[in-house]
Amino acid sequence: MRFERRMRPEVRVDLVPLIDVVFQLVIFFMVSTTFILTPGISLTFPAAATAEQVAMTRLVITVASRNEIYLNKEKLDIKTLNERLSEMQKQIEESGKDTTITAVIEADKDIPYSLMIEVLDSLRRNGFKGVNLKTRKLQE
């Protein structure tokens, strides 16, 4: 004699935990992704034996020539760079935040020293204290 079970096991695939894990992975990759702030020009950075990695900031100045200076992605020349940095400093002061914004300067190795001094002078005049110069690691 064969007895029939009244309660049959209900087989169901629960997708909620899978969706949760995939969603957390998407968030992780969004947060850990670095975004490129510099324009797509090719530069040859000078080499330095003591080159270190620097955390990217939201203020990147790329110097290609006297008439081709980029503030993040905005193309400027040396004269308008000073004006734009002055505007940025005023916006920071108006916001009331007491934060020191650091700048990263990227320049080709063939850029004249006097141009680099002008860019550094413009940053200093407008109150930017932390300035990092981007270099590449010296190949031995």
Secondary structure, DSSP 8 states (H G I E B T S, - for coil): -----SS--------HHHHHHHHHHHHHHHHH-----S-S------EETT-------S-EEEEEETTEEEETTEEE-HHHHHHHHHHHHHHHHHHT------EEEEE-TTS-HHHHHHHHHHHHHTT---EEE--EE---
